[in-house]
């Protein structure tokens, strides 16, 4: 007598992804009943001080499992398309990869699905986890959806919601979302294999009057702290940009001071925005509304450190930041 997994339909899947988030999803997919017939990832890139070529996390997993691998420089290359056709996939699965041209995503029999790090249609774009934390959201999630022409706009297959704590960083939320998202991805593929998937237009997931928030790519300038903003907003900025690209301010010398962690405080110590208040082992900064205590910082050219260690090394009193 066949087991239920043997009786359940399986799909031939081509997987497209590059970073650790994608690699973890690929490993989860390899434990499912579906067959990964090919893997597409970014070409090896120079990295580190020696600028030696480094393989992506997805490539490492593919090699460990002896999976067929493609690393096209150009996604419209006909040799790459021939490779996709030879794999004869039922479904394409994309996790953290570059934008695909239609000539690629329409090739599998059932099309291509994507795992996105937000509750679509909210936070479409390149940095959905960062922006959810930056905006002080208390929940976010992951969504699977069918690819179409406009980025992150296809019909949603399934979603899963996770909490965001008031002091969670983007790094913490990323790891929590990865754990939930990898299971969501396999569940969505199972539904497509069984014919039980029910794709829903994203517009129907918006509550009345709700406008989708965007999640564009982040750059270094997003990290500059404007102390005239509220303490809550700056706290969200600091944790939302941790670990990358990082929140930062400037010392009176002009040197950059990266801020890795902070704590909100009820104390209102007065002074213009950016005014520094030092008491024993604490460093608090006046904001446009409220006061923020910095707990972990990184002076220019030095490793990250606790604020008390920074204060112990100060030669002259610190009066203002920014």
N, C-alpha and C positions, 0 to 999 in steps of 0.2 A: 504493500500500500504506500502511495507517495505521500511525502510530508506536505504540509500546507504551503511551504515556501517553494517546493518543487512544482506544485500545481499552479502556483501563481505566475502570471505572465512576467517575463523579464524583457528589458530593452537593451539594445546595443547603443552605448553612449560614447560620444566624443566629449572630452572634458577640456575646457579652456580656462586657464588661470595662471597666476604668477606667484604672489606672496604667500606667507605662512597661513593666512586666513583661508586661501584657496587650497593649499596643500592639506590642511586639516580636513576640509570638506571632501577632497579626493580620497583620503584614507577612509573616511566614513562610507563613501560610495563603494569603495572596494570591498567593504564588509557586507554590502547588500546583495540582493539576488541579481542585480543588473551587471552587465558585462561592459567594462571600459575597453573599447576597441582602439582608442587612440587618445593621446594627450597633446595639447597645443599650449606652449608657453613662450615667454619672451626669450630672445637670444641671450647667451651668456654676456654679461657686461663687466667692464673693468670696475674693481672695487678695492677699497683699502689703500693703505699707503703705497704698496707696491703696484697698485693698479693691475693686479692679476685678474684674469677672467673668472667670474663667479657665476655658478649655476643658480637658477631660481629655486625656491623651496619646492615648487611643483615639479620641476625637473628631477630633483633629488628623489622624490617619492616615486615618480615614473620609472626611474632607473632601478630603484630598490625592488620594484615589482615587475621589471622587464616588460614595461608597457611600450607599445609603439609611440614614437615621439616626433613632433614637428616643432621647429623654432623659426618660423618665417620672419624675415625682416619686413616684408610687405604682405599685407593680408589679401591684396588683390593679385598676388602672383599666381599664375596659372599652374605652375608645378605644385604649389601648395593646395590648390583646388583639386587637382588630380589625386593628391594624397587623401584629402577628405572623402572624395568619391570612392576611393579604393577601400576605405574603412567601412563604408556602407552603414553609417549610423542611423538608428531610428530617431535619436534625440541629441541635440547639442546642449551642453550645460556650461554656463559661464559664471565664474566667481572671480571678481577682482581682476579683470582683464581689460585691455583697451577696447575702444569702441569698435564694434564689428560692422563691416559693410554687409549689405543685404545679400550679396553674392556668397557670403560665408554662412550667415545665420539661417538662410532659407534652405540650405542643402539637405540637412537631415529630414527624414520622412515626416516627423512630427514638429519640425521647426526647432527652435532653440529657446531655452529658459535661462533666466538669470536670478541669482540670489543677491538681494540688495539689503544693505544694513540700515533700513528704516521701515516704518509702517507707511508704505506708499498709499496715497500719493504725496505724503509729507516727506520732505528732505530728499527730493530728487537731486542727483549731482554726485560730485567726486568725493565729498567729505561728509557723509550723512551722520556718522557717529559724533564727529567733532561738533557739528552745528547743533545737534540735539543737546549736548552738554553745554555748549556756549550759550544757548538760549534758555538754560535753566529748566529744561523739560524734566518731568519726574518719571516718564515712561518713554520707551522707544521700542524697537523691535526689528524683525527681519521680514522680508517679503520675497516670495518667488513670483516671477511674472514672465509672460511670453514676450520675446523681443519683437519690436516693430521699429519703424523708421525713426521716430522721435525718441531721444534718449530717456530711459526709465519711465516710459508712458504706457507700456503694454498692459494687457489684461492681467489682473492678479490671480494667481492660482491659490495661494495660501499665505497666511501671516502668523507670526508668533510675537507676543508682547513680553518685554522684560522691564523691570524697574530700574530707575536711575536714582541712587542715593544722593543726598545733598552735598556730599564731599567726594563722590566718585569721580575719578579722572576718565578721560577718553580711553586710556589704556585699560582700565578696569572694566569699563563698559564693553570695549572691544572683545575682551576675553569672555565675558558673560554672553555676549551676542553670538560669538563663534560657537559656543557650546549649544545654544538653542538653534542657531541657524543650520548647523550641519545635519541635525535631525529633521528640521523642516524641509531641507533640500531633498533628502531621500524620501520623505513622506510624499512630497509633490511628484517625484518621479514615479513612485508606486501608483499614485492616483492616475497619472497619465497612462501607465502600462495597463491598468485595470479598466480604463475608460470611465472612471468616476470623477475625473477632474471637472470643475465648474468655474472656468475663467470669468472673472468679474471686471467690468470696466472700472478704471480707477475713479472716474467722476462719481460713480454711485457710492464710493466709500467715503466721500466728503460729507460731513454733517452740514446742515443748512447754514449758509453764510460763511463757511470756513474757506480760507484761502490757503493753498499749498505753500509751505515754506521751502525755500531752496537751500541747497548745500553745495555751493561752488568750491572749487579748489582753494586751498589756503596757502598763503605766502608769509614770509617773515614779517611783513609790515602789519599783518593781522595780530601779531603778538605784542606790539608796542602798547604799553599800559597808559591809558589816559586817566590820571588820578581824579579828574573832575567828574568821572562817572560814579555811580553808586558802588558801595563796598560789595554789595551782592553781585552786581554785574561784573566787577573785576575778579571776584572769587570764581565766578563761572568761567571767565576768560582764562584764568590761570589753570584750572582743572581741565577745561575743554581743550587746551593746547598742550596738555601733558600726555604723552611724551614728545609730541611733535606738532607744530614747529617750535613751540615754547613761547611763554609770555616773558616779556622783558621790559626793563626800564633803564634809566641812565643815572649814574652817579654824578656829583658835581664836577668830577675830573673829566667827564665825557665817556668814561668806560661803561660798557654794558653790564647790567646786572640781571641775569636770568632768574625768574621766580618760578620755582617748581611746585610749591605748595603754600597754602594760606589757611587761615581760620577766621571765620567771622566772629566779631566781638560786639557786645552790646554797648561797650564804652564809646562815648563820643568825646574825643579828646580835643576837638576844635582845631583851629589853624587852617591855612589855605590848603587846597588839595596838593598832595605830595609831601606835606610836612611830616617829618619823622619823629616818633616818640619812642625813646629807648628807656626801658625799665628792667633792671636786672638782666635776664636772659631773653627778653622779648623785644621785638622791633615792630611797632605798629605805625601805620601810615594813614593820615587823614585823607578821606575821599570826598567826592562831591556830596555824598550822603552817607554818613557813617564812617566807621574806622575798620581797617583790615589789619590783622596780625600776620606777618610773613613768617613761615616756619622752616622752609627749605629753599635756599638760594644758591646761585652759582656766579661768583665774580668772574669777570673776563679773564681768560687764560688760566683758570683754576677749576678744580673739580667741584661738584655740587657738595654742599655742606649744610649742617643745621645752622640756624640763625645765631645760636649762642656761640658757636665756634667762629663765625664771621665777626661777631661783636668783640670777642676776645682778641682778635687780630687787628682791630681798628687802631690806627695811630692818632687820628683826629676825629672829633665828634662828627656824626652824620646828621645833618639838619634837614635835608630835602632830597627828594627823588624826582626824576623825570625832567 
